[in-house]
Amino acid sequence: MGVRRDAGRGAGGEPGAIRVNVGELVLDGFRVDPDRVSAAFEHELARLVRERGVPLAADGAVSVDALSGLPPLPAGLSARRLGQELARAVHAGLSGRGEVTP
């Protein structure tokens, strides 16, 4: 997983863009449409990054191999809810609240 800020600056000196590259999202034990989970995940992660930023990338690019210690999620979640919860867990890890494996 990689996170980087683009060199361009927007209004107020903030970075012009933050890019998060999630190489693989593995779902074991869930009976949901993976495309819907992925869409909800992307939408929620984009919202969180836009609203809260990515503190671990404050000084430039950061790359991690995996985020571990994600909270257990009930197998009965809808695809939308599962995607949202996964995005929140990933964002928490990228914000320094969670276990990051460099």
URKAVEN-V920971 format. One record per residue. N is the residue number from 1. PSI is psi as a letter, one per 40 degrees, with the letter a starting at -180 (* if undefined). OMEGA is omega in whole degrees, -180 to 180 (999 if undefined). NEAR is the number of other ideal C-beta (glycine too) atoms within 10 Angstrom. Layout:
# URKAVEN-V920971
N&PSI&OMEGA&NEAR  N&PSI&OMEGA&NEAR
This chain:
# URKAVEN-V920971
1&h&178&19  2&i&176&13  3&h&176&19  4&i&175&17  5&h&175&20  6&i&-176&11  7&d&-179&9  8&i&180&8  9&i&177&11  10&a&179&10  11&i&177&6  12&e&178&5  13&e&179&6  14&i&178&11  15&i&-180&18  16&d&-180&11  17&i&173&12  18&h&-179&17  19&h&177&14  20&h&179&19  21&h&177&9  22&h&-176&16  23&d&-176&8  24&h&176&6  25&h&-175&15  26&h&179&4  27&h&177&16  28&h&175&5  29&e&180&6  30&h&177&15  31&g&-178&8  32&i&177&18  33&h&-177&12  34&d&179&14  35&d&178&9  36&d&176&14  37&d&-179&24  38&d&180&16  39&d&179&14  40&d&178&21  41&d&-179&23  42&d&-178&15  43&d&-178&14  44&d&179&20  45&d&177&21  46&d&179&13  47&d&-179&13  48&d&179&20  49&d&180&21  50&d&-176&9  51&d&-172&8  52&e&-178&11  53&a&179&17  54&g&-176&21  55&d&-179&12  56&d&-180&14  57&e&-176&21  58&d&-178&10  59&e&-180&8  60&a&-176&10  61&i&174&10  62&i&179&18  63&h&177&11  64&i&180&15  65&d&-176&10  66&i&170&13  67&h&179&19  68&i&-180&11  69&f&178&12  70&i&-178&16  71&i&176&10  72&i&-180&5  73&h&179&15  74&h&-178&9  75&e&-177&12  76&e&-180&10  77&i&174&16  78&i&179&13  79&d&-180&20  80&d&-178&17  81&d&178&16  82&d&178&22  83&d&179&25  84&d&-178&20  85&d&177&19  86&d&179&24  87&d&178&24  88&d&179&16  89&d&179&17  90&d&179&22  91&d&177&22  92&d&177&16  93&d&179&21  94&e&178&26  95&e&179&16  96&e&179&10  97&g&-178&12  98&i&-179&16  99&h&178&10  100&h&178&17  101&h&-179&11  102&*&999&7
